[in-house]
Amino acid sequence: MPRFVYAALILLSLIWGGSFYFIKMLLLDFGPWTIAFLRSACGLIVVAIIMLALKKPFAFRTIPWLAMGMMSIINTAIPWALIGFSETRLTSSMASILNATTPIWTIVVGMLFFGQKSGRAQWLGICIASFGLIILVGIESGSFLSVDTLGVICMLAASICYGIGSQLSKRLLNGFSMYQITFGTLLGCMLATGSMAFTVEEAALSHLASLHTVLMLVGLGGLGSGIAYILFYYIVQKGSPEFATMVTYLVPCTALVWGSTLLDEEIRWNMLTGLFIILAGVFLAGRRRSGKRTTKADS
């Protein structure tokens, strides 16, 4: 495996971990829908430039735009807005750890609605991750949650949307390149979030002239939604899909560093303990069933 693959994985975790910081900063001037709109617009510009430079076809006529639109809303527009709203009530560190439950929700959605089979490892992993979630949110006597309940619910809802979207993407968008899927998803997200932003939020467009805002948008949209996808698929192609998903374990760790260093967010014992237990559950649930069952399926 090329050495740059390892460097790409670390860089990707830093970018996606930093996304929670960028969102927190942009919330000072914009609402969640507006941030999602600006994020998708910046990412779309970056991806379009890359596709033009590499002479990659856009496939406007062949892309199933109805399916692409549905994917954009479920897998991008809604979760991005929910993450933005949750960060008005949670620290960026807490939001990133809750987002690490996405692989668990992907497995649960697959089992409940898409007929995917599960084994003991998957169920044990889900139970362990659930226990880690309880530790993370800090259930105490006299109160249901020691953190904001609505913020936690919205962040988990965003993770569930990612789980649903990842299952749908396997079935609706086969046969298209990573560039085409990324371009179509960001385009659909921009249209959906833009319509919501200009309907329910007051867009303070004057803040776009601020250098601070521009830098945050470059980090969130250009890097987090444009370059990051290219890095992710590079890791998939040069390494392996399994190696690429290791970023799931690194993102909350880098987000904790970003939040503590740049936002002076307190890192509590229950956050570190909950993170460790959740990631252990994610790792266990994500293990492929091997042995006799796999051999039988191949024969």
MONORWO-V471072 format. One record per pair of residues at least 24 apart in sequence whose C-alpha atoms are under 10 Angstrom apart, sorted by the first residue. I is the first residue (numbers start at 1). J is the second residue. Records with the same first field share a line. If there is no record, write none. Layout:
I: J + J
//
This chain:
1: 235 + 238 + 239 + 240
2: 235 + 238 + 239
3: 239
4: 235 + 238 + 239
5: 231 + 232 + 234 + 235 + 236 + 237 + 238 + 239 + 240 + 243 + 244
6: 235 + 239 + 243 + 244
7: 235
8: 228 + 231 + 232 + 234 + 235 + 244
9: 228 + 231 + 232 + 234 + 235 + 243 + 244 + 245 + 246 + 247 + 250
10: 246 + 247 + 250 + 251 + 254
11: 228 + 231 + 247
12: 223 + 224 + 227 + 228 + 229 + 230 + 231 + 232 + 235 + 244 + 247 + 250 + 251
13: 224 + 228 + 232 + 246 + 247 + 248 + 249 + 250 + 251 + 252 + 253 + 254 + 255
14: 224 + 228 + 247 + 250 + 251 + 252 + 253 + 254 + 255 + 257 + 258
15: 219 + 220 + 223 + 224 + 225 + 227 + 228 + 251 + 254 + 255
16: 96 + 219 + 220 + 223 + 224 + 225 + 228 + 247 + 248 + 250 + 251 + 252 + 254 + 255
17: 92 + 93 + 96 + 224 + 247 + 248 + 250 + 251 + 252 + 253 + 254 + 255 + 256 + 257 + 258 + 259
18: 92 + 96 + 216 + 219 + 220 + 223 + 224 + 251 + 252 + 254 + 255 + 256 + 257 + 258 + 259
19: 92 + 96 + 216 + 217 + 219 + 220 + 221 + 223 + 224 + 225 + 251 + 255 + 258
20: 83 + 84 + 87 + 91 + 92 + 93 + 94 + 95 + 96 + 220 + 224 + 251 + 252 + 255 + 256 + 258 + 259
21: 87 + 91 + 92 + 93 + 96 + 216 + 219 + 220 + 255 + 256 + 258 + 259 + 262 + 263
22: 92 + 213 + 215 + 216 + 217 + 218 + 219 + 220 + 221 + 224 + 258
23: 80 + 83 + 84 + 85 + 87 + 88 + 92 + 216 + 217 + 219 + 220
24: 83 + 84 + 85 + 86 + 87 + 88 + 90 + 91 + 92 + 216 + 259 + 263
25: 87 + 212 + 213 + 216 + 217 + 263
26: 84 + 207 + 212 + 213 + 214 + 216 + 217 + 220
27: 84 + 85 + 87 + 88
28: 88 + 213
29: 203 + 204 + 205 + 206 + 207 + 208 + 213
30: 84 + 197 + 201 + 202 + 203 + 204 + 205 + 207 + 208 + 213
31: 81 + 84 + 85 + 88 + 197 + 200 + 201 + 202 + 203 + 204
32: 78 + 80 + 81 + 82 + 83 + 84 + 85 + 86 + 87 + 88 + 193 + 196 + 197 + 201
33: 77 + 78 + 80 + 81 + 82 + 84 + 85 + 190 + 192 + 193 + 194 + 195 + 196 + 197 + 198 + 199 + 200 + 201 + 203
34: 81 + 84 + 190 + 193 + 194 + 195 + 196 + 197 + 198 + 200 + 201 + 202 + 203 + 204 + 205
35: 80 + 81 + 84 + 193 + 194 + 197 + 203 + 217 + 220 + 221
36: 76 + 77 + 78 + 79 + 80 + 81 + 82 + 83 + 84 + 189 + 190 + 192 + 193 + 194 + 196 + 197 + 220 + 221
37: 77 + 80 + 81 + 186 + 187 + 189 + 190 + 191 + 192 + 193 + 194 + 195 + 196 + 197 + 198 + 221
38: 190 + 193 + 194 + 197 + 208 + 217 + 218 + 220 + 221
39: 80 + 186 + 189 + 190 + 193 + 216 + 217 + 218 + 219 + 220 + 221 + 222 + 223 + 224 + 225 + 226
40: 76 + 77 + 80 + 183 + 185 + 186 + 187 + 188 + 189 + 190 + 191 + 193 + 194 + 217 + 220 + 221 + 222 + 224 + 225 + 226
41: 186 + 187 + 189 + 190 + 191 + 193 + 194 + 217 + 221 + 222 + 225 + 226
42: 186 + 190 + 217 + 218 + 219 + 220 + 221 + 222 + 223 + 224 + 225 + 226
43: 182 + 183 + 186 + 187 + 190 + 217 + 218 + 219 + 220 + 221 + 222 + 223 + 224 + 225 + 226 + 227 + 228 + 229
44: 182 + 183 + 184 + 185 + 186 + 187 + 188 + 189 + 190 + 221 + 222 + 225 + 226
45: 183 + 186 + 187 + 221 + 222 + 226
46: 183 + 218 + 221 + 222 + 223 + 225 + 226 + 227
47: 179 + 180 + 182 + 183 + 186 + 222 + 225 + 226 + 227 + 229 + 230
48: 179 + 180 + 182 + 183 + 226
50: 179 + 226 + 227 + 230
51: 179 + 180 + 183
56: 177 + 179 + 180
57: 177 + 179 + 180
58: 176 + 177 + 179 + 180 + 181 + 183 + 184
59: 176 + 177 + 180 + 181 + 184
60: 180 + 184
62: 176
63: 173 + 175 + 176 + 180 + 181 + 184
64: 172 + 173 + 184
65: 184 + 185 + 188
66: 172 + 188
67: 168 + 169 + 171 + 172 + 173
68: 169 + 172 + 173 + 181 + 184 + 185 + 186 + 187 + 188 + 189
69: 184 + 185 + 186 + 187 + 188 + 189 + 191 + 192
70: 165 + 168 + 169 + 172 + 185 + 188 + 189
71: 161 + 162 + 164 + 165 + 166 + 168 + 169 + 172 + 173 + 181 + 184 + 185 + 188 + 189
72: 165 + 181 + 182 + 184 + 185 + 186 + 187 + 188 + 189 + 190 + 191 + 192 + 193
73: 161 + 165 + 185 + 186 + 188 + 189 + 190 + 191 + 192 + 193
74: 158 + 160 + 161 + 162 + 163 + 164 + 165 + 166 + 168 + 189
75: 158 + 159 + 160 + 161 + 162 + 163 + 164 + 165 + 166 + 167 + 168 + 169 + 185 + 189
76: 158 + 161 + 162 + 165 + 185 + 186 + 188 + 189 + 190 + 192 + 193
77: 158 + 161 + 185 + 186 + 188 + 189 + 190 + 191 + 192 + 193 + 194 + 196
78: 157 + 158 + 161 + 162 + 189 + 192 + 193
79: 154 + 155 + 156 + 157 + 158 + 159 + 160 + 161 + 162
80: 155 + 158 + 159 + 161 + 162 + 189 + 193
81: 154 + 155 + 158 + 193 + 196 + 197
82: 151 + 153 + 154 + 155 + 156 + 157 + 158 + 159 + 161
83: 151 + 152 + 154 + 155 + 156 + 157 + 158 + 159
84: 151 + 154 + 155 + 158
85: 150 + 151 + 154 + 155
86: 148 + 149 + 150 + 151 + 152 + 153 + 154 + 155 + 156 + 157 + 158
87: 151 + 152 + 154 + 155
88: 151
89: 147 + 148 + 149 + 150 + 151 + 152 + 154
90: 147 + 148 + 149 + 150 + 151 + 152 + 155
91: 147 + 151 + 256 + 259 + 263 + 265 + 266 + 267
92: 252 + 255 + 256 + 258 + 259 + 260 + 263 + 265
93: 252 + 253 + 254 + 255 + 256 + 257 + 258 + 259 + 260 + 263 + 265 + 266 + 267 + 271
94: 136 + 137 + 147 + 151 + 152 + 155 + 252 + 255 + 256 + 259 + 265 + 267 + 271 + 275
95: 151 + 152 + 154 + 155 + 156 + 252 + 255 + 256
96: 155 + 251 + 252 + 253 + 254 + 255 + 256 + 259 + 275
97: 133 + 136 + 155 + 248 + 249 + 251 + 252 + 253 + 255 + 256 + 271 + 272 + 274 + 275 + 276 + 278 + 279
98: 133 + 136 + 137 + 152 + 153 + 154 + 155 + 156 + 157 + 158 + 159 + 252 + 274 + 275 + 278
99: 155 + 156 + 157 + 158 + 159 + 160 + 162 + 248 + 251 + 252
100: 129 + 156 + 159 + 247 + 248 + 249 + 250 + 251 + 252 + 275 + 278 + 279 + 282
101: 126 + 129 + 130 + 132 + 133 + 155 + 156 + 159 + 160 + 163 + 248 + 275 + 278 + 279 + 281 + 282
102: 156 + 157 + 158 + 159 + 160 + 161 + 162 + 163 + 164 + 166 + 248 + 282
103: 159 + 160 + 162 + 163 + 166 + 245 + 248 + 279 + 281 + 282 + 283 + 285 + 286
104: 129 + 130 + 159 + 160 + 163 + 278 + 279 + 281 + 282 + 283 + 284 + 285 + 286
105: 156 + 157 + 159 + 160 + 161 + 162 + 163 + 164 + 282
106: 159 + 160 + 161 + 162 + 163 + 164 + 165 + 166 + 167 + 286
107: 163 + 164 + 167 + 282 + 285 + 286
108: 160 + 163 + 164
109: 160 + 161 + 163 + 164 + 165 + 166 + 167
110: 163 + 164 + 166 + 167 + 168
113: 164 + 167
114: 164 + 167 + 168
117: 289
118: 285 + 288 + 289
119: 285 + 287 + 288 + 289
120: 284 + 285 + 289
121: 281 + 283 + 284 + 285 + 286 + 287 + 288 + 289
122: 281 + 282 + 283 + 284 + 285 + 286 + 287 + 288 + 289
123: 281 + 284 + 285
124: 281 + 282 + 284 + 285
125: 277 + 278 + 279 + 280 + 281 + 282 + 283 + 284 + 285 + 286 + 287
126: 278 + 280 + 281 + 282 + 283 + 284 + 285 + 286
127: 278 + 281 + 282 + 285
128: 277 + 278 + 279 + 280 + 281 + 282 + 284 + 285
129: 274 + 275 + 276 + 277 + 278 + 279 + 280 + 281 + 282 + 283 + 284 + 285
130: 274 + 277 + 278 + 281 + 282
131: 274 + 277 + 278 + 281
132: 270 + 271 + 272 + 273 + 274 + 275 + 276 + 277 + 278 + 279 + 280 + 281
133: 270 + 271 + 273 + 274 + 275 + 277 + 278
134: 270 + 274 + 278
135: 269 + 270 + 271 + 272 + 273 + 274 + 275 + 277 + 278
136: 268 + 269 + 270 + 271 + 272 + 273 + 274 + 275 + 276 + 277 + 278
137: 270 + 271 + 274
138: 270 + 271 + 274
178: 229 + 230 + 232 + 233 + 234
179: 226 + 229 + 230 + 233
182: 225 + 226 + 229 + 230
183: 226
186: 225 + 226
242: 286 + 287
245: 286
246: 283
248: 279 + 282 + 283
249: 275 + 276 + 278 + 279 + 280 + 282 + 283
250: 279
252: 279
//
